[in-house]
Amino acid sequence: MALDKLETRTHEEREITLLQKLSAQVQYAKQNTDYFGRILSHIDPSKINTRAALAELPVTRKSELSIEQKNLPPFGGMNGTPLHQLKRIFQSPGPIHEPQGAELDSFRLARALRAAGFKAGDLVHNTFSYHFTPGAWMLEGGAHALGCCVFPAGVGQTELQAQTIAHLKPTAYTGTPSFLKIILEKADELSLDSSSIIKAVVSGEALTPSMRAWFKARGILVTSTYATADVGLIAYESPDLASGMIIDEEIILEIVEPNGTKPLPIGETGEVVITVFDKDYPLIRFGTGDLSAIDPDSLTTPSPCGRSNLRIKGWLGRADQTTKIKGMFVHPGQVQEIIKKHPEISKARVVVSGNIGNEEMTVYCELKDATTCDLTALNAAIIQSTREVTKLRAVVSFENSDALPMDGKLIEDARTYA
């Protein structure tokens, strides 16, 4: 599929264009949002026209959003479009609310889908959740912008998913990689034809090498996309599967010191910080909490597909303890919320174990006095609270006093990423 002019620019052309737009976007955010009007009150936007000047601005981190939104609901004063003029409002775990503007592809996912070979006339089987969170709508908007038809499958109902694929014969899939594998295995088990799916764009969890090889053996080209509910598309793979993910053309990406503000040299691992040119949600230096690094080779060598933008080395972990489980973020604050709901708990720790797509979340709890508790009832109550707070299923394990490490961690990722 032919590339557009933005994707083949030189680094110099791209940088000039983005920086020319930067001061106007800072001015817009300062004038049209309560939050940026406050934190940028001392800033002259006309002077924010270089990366060095941008680096002097404060970083707003994803971990701060729930606090800001509680103080000034629903978006912490970061929205540039009034609530009644938005298309949708979403809620992610935290809780964190995200706005969607009126544009068809407001999250800019069309570029990633197009790179993966999605085109007008494709039927896309979209298994991201249409409930509360924006994932499904992000991919659907991008697919519609390309002229695709979308089947809103959502999550769960594996047998029905396999039956629908056999009947409708979609050519493309969007969702998590583990759920695609589950659906295809169910189709095999039921002797249903799933061979119509030949391409997939996956997100929400790691696409492991073993999983990628499994899809390739079935004739399915699977590419991974990195996007968030806050800033939309960040980076994406092309079918050439060059090392790393190509940065979106319509953002400024920085790699900064984890939990800091200083940009790091190219090649070093740090926190992904994004500035967008969106008018509805004009986030300036938004710290995602994700770790990555810019591939130094991308400075001189375009992707084999011909796209010339810099590439990042994919997702390399978190700058904080926030962990993504089955496509949903779980924050340390949520673990604290679970603890508060049950005064019997003196200390708790969430541990995620197993393989990607087959992981198990366990809430390990130390109790103040186990002899005075109905452990069966408390176990059920903690499971219910965990589901309400995180939207995820968990098992509970009661531990002896002082069994949990005194390292300050509330979430531990013990999964295998093979």
C-alpha positions in Angstrom: 0.0 0.0 0.0 1.4 3.4 -1.0 2.8 5.6 1.8 1.6 9.1 2.4 3.9 12.1 2.2 4.2 12.5 6.0 5.6 9.0 6.4 8.5 9.6 4.0 9.8 13.0 5.1 13.3 13.5 6.2 13.9 13.9 10.0 14.7 17.5 9.4 11.4 18.2 7.6 9.4 16.4 10.2 11.1 18.2 13.1 10.6 21.6 11.5 6.9 21.0 10.9 6.2 19.7 14.4 8.1 22.5 16.1 6.4 25.1 14.0 3.0 23.8 15.4 4.3 23.5 19.0 4.0 27.0 20.2 0.5 27.4 18.9 -0.5 24.2 20.6 1.0 25.4 23.9 -0.8 28.7 23.5 -4.1 26.8 22.8 -3.7 24.6 25.9 -2.9 27.5 28.1 -5.8 29.6 26.9 -8.5 26.8 26.7 -7.9 24.6 29.6 -7.9 25.3 33.3 -5.1 22.9 34.1 -2.5 24.0 31.5 -3.6 27.6 32.1 -2.5 27.1 35.7 0.7 25.1 35.3 1.9 27.2 32.3 0.8 30.5 33.7 4.5 31.8 33.7 5.3 30.4 30.2 5.4 32.5 27.0 4.1 30.0 24.4 5.8 31.9 21.5 9.2 30.8 23.0 8.3 27.1 23.0 9.5 26.3 19.5 12.4 24.0 20.2 12.9 20.6 21.9 15.1 22.3 24.5 12.3 24.8 25.3 9.7 22.0 25.5 11.9 20.2 27.9 11.6 23.1 30.3 7.9 22.5 30.7 6.5 20.3 33.5 5.6 16.7 32.8 2.0 15.7 33.6 2.0 12.0 34.5 -0.8 9.4 33.9 -0.5 8.5 37.6 -1.6 12.1 38.5 -4.8 12.0 36.4 -7.1 10.4 38.9 -6.1 13.0 41.6 -6.6 15.9 39.2 -9.9 14.5 38.0 -11.2 14.1 41.6 -10.3 17.8 42.2 -12.0 19.0 39.0 -14.2 16.4 37.4 -14.4 14.9 34.9 -11.0 15.6 33.2 -9.1 17.6 35.8 -9.5 20.7 33.7 -7.4 19.3 30.8 -10.1 19.2 28.2 -10.1 22.0 25.6 -13.6 21.1 24.4 -16.6 21.6 26.7 -18.2 18.4 27.9 -21.5 18.8 26.1 -19.6 19.1 22.7 -17.7 15.8 23.1 -18.8 12.6 21.3 -18.1 10.2 24.2 -16.6 10.0 27.6 -14.8 6.9 28.7 -13.6 5.5 32.1 -10.5 3.4 32.5 -9.4 1.8 35.8 -8.2 4.3 38.3 -10.8 5.6 37.7 -9.5 7.9 34.9 -11.8 9.5 32.4 -10.9 10.2 28.8 -12.8 12.4 26.3 -13.4 11.6 22.6 -13.9 14.5 20.2 -16.1 14.7 17.1 -13.5 13.6 14.5 -14.0 10.2 13.0 -10.4 9.0 13.8 -9.8 11.2 16.8 -7.3 8.7 18.2 -5.3 8.5 14.9 -5.4 4.7 14.7 -6.0 4.7 10.9 -2.3 5.1 10.2 -1.4 1.9 12.2 -4.2 -0.1 10.5 -3.2 1.1 7.1 0.4 0.1 7.7 -0.9 -3.4 8.6 -2.7 -3.7 5.2 -6.2 -2.8 6.3 -8.1 -1.3 3.4 -11.6 -0.2 2.2 -13.8 -3.2 1.9 -12.2 -5.2 4.8 -14.5 -6.6 7.4 -12.8 -6.1 10.8 -13.6 -8.4 13.7 -13.1 -6.0 16.7 -12.7 -7.7 20.0 -11.7 -4.8 22.2 -14.2 -3.9 24.9 -17.0 -1.5 24.0 -17.8 -1.2 27.7 -16.5 1.8 29.7 -13.0 1.9 28.1 -12.1 3.4 24.7 -10.1 0.6 23.1 -12.8 -0.6 20.8 -13.8 2.8 19.7 -10.2 3.8 19.0 -9.7 0.9 16.6 -13.2 1.2 15.1 -12.7 4.9 14.3 -9.4 4.1 12.5 -11.1 1.3 10.6 -14.0 3.5 9.5 -11.6 6.2 8.4 -10.1 3.6 6.0 -13.5 2.5 4.7 -13.6 -0.8 6.5 -16.8 -2.4 7.9 -16.5 -3.3 11.6 -18.2 -6.2 13.5 -18.3 -5.0 17.1 -17.6 -8.4 18.7 -16.3 -7.1 22.1 -14.8 -9.5 24.6 -15.8 -12.9 25.8 -18.3 -15.5 24.3 -15.4 -17.5 22.7 -17.6 -20.1 21.0 -20.0 -17.4 19.5 -16.9 -15.4 18.3 -15.7 -18.5 16.4 -19.1 -19.2 15.0 -19.4 -15.5 13.8 -16.0 -15.6 12.1 -17.0 -18.8 10.3 -20.2 -17.2 9.1 -19.2 -13.6 8.3 -15.6 -14.4 7.2 -13.9 -11.2 8.3 -10.5 -10.6 6.8 -9.0 -8.7 9.7 -8.9 -8.8 13.5 -8.3 -6.2 16.2 -7.9 -7.0 19.9 -5.4 -8.6 22.2 -3.2 -11.3 20.7 -4.0 -13.9 23.4 -7.8 -13.6 22.7 -7.2 -14.1 18.9 -5.3 -17.3 19.8 -8.1 -18.4 22.1 -10.8 -17.8 19.4 -8.8 -19.7 16.7 -8.2 -22.6 19.0 -11.9 -22.7 19.8 -12.7 -22.7 16.0 -10.3 -25.6 15.5 -12.0 -27.5 18.4 -15.5 -26.9 16.9 -14.2 -27.7 13.3 -15.2 -24.1 12.2 -13.4 -22.3 9.4 -11.4 -19.3 10.6 -9.1 -19.0 7.6 -10.6 -15.8 6.4 -8.6 -13.8 8.9 -5.3 -13.0 7.3 -4.2 -9.9 9.1 -4.5 -8.5 12.6 -3.5 -5.4 14.6 -3.1 -6.3 18.3 -2.5 -4.2 21.4 -3.2 -4.1 25.1 -0.6 -6.8 26.0 2.8 -8.1 24.8 2.9 -9.9 21.5 5.4 -12.6 22.4 7.8 -14.2 19.9 6.2 -17.6 20.4 2.7 -16.1 19.8 3.8 -14.3 16.7 5.3 -17.5 15.3 2.1 -19.4 16.0 0.0 -16.8 14.0 2.5 -16.8 11.2 2.2 -20.6 10.9 -1.5 -20.1 10.3 -0.9 -17.6 7.6 -1.9 -14.5 9.7 0.2 -11.4 9.6 0.0 -9.9 13.1 1.4 -6.4 13.9 1.5 -4.7 17.2 0.3 -1.2 18.0 1.2 1.0 20.9 -1.6 3.5 21.8 -3.1 4.9 25.0 -6.6 6.2 25.9 -5.0 9.6 26.7 -2.9 10.4 23.7 -4.1 7.9 21.0 -1.6 6.3 18.7 2.1 6.5 19.7 3.8 3.9 17.6 3.1 0.9 15.4 4.7 -2.0 13.5 4.6 -2.3 9.7 4.4 -5.7 8.0 8.2 -5.6 7.4 8.5 -6.1 11.2 11.7 -4.1 11.4 13.2 -3.8 14.8 11.1 -1.4 16.8 7.9 0.5 16.3 7.5 3.5 14.0 6.6 6.7 15.9 3.3 8.3 14.8 3.7 11.3 12.5 1.4 13.6 14.5 3.0 13.6 18.0 6.2 14.8 19.6 7.8 11.9 21.5 10.4 12.3 24.2 12.3 9.7 26.2 13.0 11.3 29.7 14.4 10.2 33.0 11.9 7.9 34.7 9.7 10.0 37.0 11.8 13.0 35.9 11.7 15.7 33.2 15.1 15.7 31.5 15.2 14.1 28.0 17.7 11.2 27.7 20.2 10.6 24.8 19.0 8.5 21.9 19.3 4.8 22.7 18.9 5.1 26.5 15.8 3.6 28.2 13.5 6.1 29.9 9.9 7.1 30.2 7.8 7.8 27.1 6.5 11.4 27.2 4.1 12.6 24.5 2.8 16.0 23.3 -0.2 15.9 21.0 -1.8 18.4 18.7 -5.3 17.5 19.7 -7.8 20.3 20.5 -10.2 18.3 22.6 -7.6 17.0 25.0 -4.4 19.0 24.3 -1.9 17.2 26.5 1.5 18.8 26.7 4.4 16.6 27.9 2.2 13.7 29.1 4.1 11.0 30.9 2.7 7.7 30.0 4.6 5.8 32.7 5.8 3.3 30.0 9.5 2.7 29.4 11.1 2.5 26.0 14.1 3.8 24.0 14.6 5.2 20.6 16.5 2.9 18.2 19.7 4.7 17.2 19.7 2.8 13.8 16.4 4.6 12.9 18.4 7.9 12.8 20.1 6.7 9.6 18.1 3.7 8.3 14.4 3.9 7.4 12.1 1.0 8.0 12.2 -1.6 5.2 8.6 -0.5 4.4 9.9 3.0 3.4 8.6 4.9 6.5 11.3 7.2 7.6 10.3 8.3 11.2 12.3 7.3 14.2 11.5 4.0 15.8 11.2 3.0 19.5 12.1 -0.4 20.9 8.6 -1.3 21.9 7.4 -1.5 25.5 10.2 -2.1 27.9 8.4 -1.9 31.2 6.9 0.7 33.6 8.5 3.6 35.3 6.1 3.0 38.2 4.4 -0.2 39.6 1.4 0.2 37.3 0.9 -3.0 35.4 -1.3 -3.9 32.4 -3.2 -7.1 32.9 -5.4 -8.5 30.1 -5.5 -5.1 28.5 -6.4 -3.2 31.8 -4.1 -1.1 33.8 -3.9 -1.8 37.5 -2.5 1.0 39.7 -0.9 0.9 43.2 -3.7 3.2 44.3 -6.2 0.5 43.4 -4.5 -2.0 45.7 -4.6 0.6 48.5 -8.3 1.0 47.8 -8.9 -2.7 48.1 -7.0 -2.7 51.5 -9.2 0.2 52.7 -12.3 -1.7 51.9 -11.3 -4.5 54.3 -10.0 -3.3 57.7 -9.0 -6.9 58.5 -6.0 -6.5 56.1 -2.8 -5.2 57.4 -0.8 -5.5 54.2 -1.5 -6.6 50.7 0.4 -7.2 47.4 -1.0 -8.1 43.9 1.2 -10.6 42.0 0.6 -11.3 38.3 2.0 -14.7 37.3 1.8 -17.1 34.3 2.1 -16.4 30.6 0.7 -13.5 28.6 -2.9 -14.2 27.9 -3.0 -17.0 30.6 -2.0 -14.9 33.5 -3.4 -15.1 37.0 -3.8 -12.2 39.4 -3.4 -13.1 43.1 -4.0 -10.8 46.0 -1.7 -11.8 48.8 -3.0 -10.5 52.2 -1.6 -10.4 55.7 -4.3 -10.1 58.3 -4.3 -8.1 61.5 -5.8 -11.1 63.4 -6.7 -14.2 61.4 -8.2 -15.9 64.4 -11.1 -13.4 64.5 -12.0 -13.6 60.8 -14.4 -15.7 58.8 -11.8 -16.5 56.1 -14.2 -18.0 53.6 -16.5 -14.9 53.7 -13.5 -12.5 53.7 -12.0 -14.4 50.7 -15.2 -13.9 48.8 -15.5 -10.2 49.8 -11.9 -9.4 48.7 -12.5 -11.2 45.3 -15.6 -9.1 44.9 -13.8 -5.8 45.9 -11.0 -6.6 43.5 -13.4 -7.1 40.6 -15.2 -3.8 41.4 -12.0 -1.8 41.7 -9.9 -3.3 38.8 -12.6 -4.9 36.6 -10.4 -8.1 36.8 -10.8 -11.5 38.4 -8.4 -12.5 41.1 -7.7 -15.2 43.6 -6.8 -14.4 47.2 -4.1 -15.9 49.3 -3.9 -15.3 53.1 -0.3 -15.1 54.3 1.4 -15.3 57.7 2.4 -12.1 59.4 5.5 -10.5 57.9 5.5 -12.9 54.9 5.2 -10.2 52.3 8.5 -8.3 51.4 9.0 -4.9 53.0 10.1 -3.3 49.7 7.3 -0.8 49.1 5.8 -2.8 46.2 2.0 -3.1 45.9 2.1 -4.8 42.5 4.6 -7.4 41.2 4.7 -8.6 37.6 6.0 -12.2 37.7 4.8 -13.2 34.2 6.8 -15.1 31.6 7.3 -13.1 28.3 8.6 -15.9 26.1 
